[in-house]
């Protein structure tokens, strides 16, 4: 027999009733039924997590393809975006000051 660990869990009344019904119907203990239900649930959760991971990795792959295509088509920008934005903003503020308006 495989090693088992004792765990205490609190069930909702409806969960306990359903486990009890299944256990009686199948001639098994509630614990055995609960272990099986937990195992099935864990498998579903793992499959869903794997599917989400694969979907995210596919998205990353697609983004890489898009980035490579854009780089081939347009080249690589070598300017300094932040410096350019700051410079443009300073020009706008100077224009507002010169016009006498509030920013």
N, C-alpha and C positions, 0 to 999 in steps of 0.2 A: 504494500500500500504506500502511496506517495505521501510525503510529509505534508501536513496541513497545519495552518496557523489559526489559532482561535481569534475571532474578531466579533465584537459585539456591534450590531447595527440596530437602528430604530427604523421600523417599517410603518408606513401608513396602514390604517386598518384594512383598506381595500387591497393593498399589496400582500399583506399577511393572509387575508382570506383567499386570494387567488393562488398563492403558493400552497396553502393548505389543501385547496381543492385538487390541484395538480398532484400533490404528494399522495393524497388518498387514492385518487383515480389510478395512479401508476404504481402504488404500493411502495413508495419511496419516502425518505425523510424530507422534511422541509429544507433541511440543510443541503441535501443532495440536489434538490430542485433549484435552490437558490444559487448554488455553485454553478450549475449548468446555465442558468439565466444570466448570471454575471459573466461567465465565459463568452456566451453569445454576444452580450452587450459590449464587452471589451473588444471582440473581433470587429464588430460594426464600427465602433469608435476608431479603432486603428485603421480600418479601411478608409473611413472618411478622412482621417488625418493624412493618410498617404495620398488620397485623391487631391486634397487641398494643396499639399506640398508639391505634387506633380503639376498642378495648375499654376501655382506661383512660379515654379521653375520654367514652365513653358512661356509664361509672360516675360520673365527675365530674358529668355532666349530670343523672344520676338523683339524686345526692346534693343537687344544687342544687334540684331539684324537691321533694325530701323536706324540705329546710330551709325553703323558701318555704311549703310546706303547713303545717309545724309553726309557723312564725311567724304565719301567718294564723290558725291554729286557737288557738294559745296566747299569742300576743303575744311581745314581746321582754322578757327578764329584765333588769332594770336594777340588780340587787343586785351585791354583791362576793363572789363565791364563796369566794375565798381568805380574806378577812377573816372570813366566816361560819364557815368550817371551823376556822380558828384559834381563834375565840371558843368554838366548841363543844368543841374539844379541851381548851382551858383549863378549861372547866367540868367536863369529865370528869376531868381531872387533879386539880382541886380536890376533887371528890367522892371520889376515891380517897384523897387525903391525909386528908380529914376522917374517912374510915372506918378509917384506920390500915393499910390494905392497901398492898402495893407495886404500882407501876404495871405 
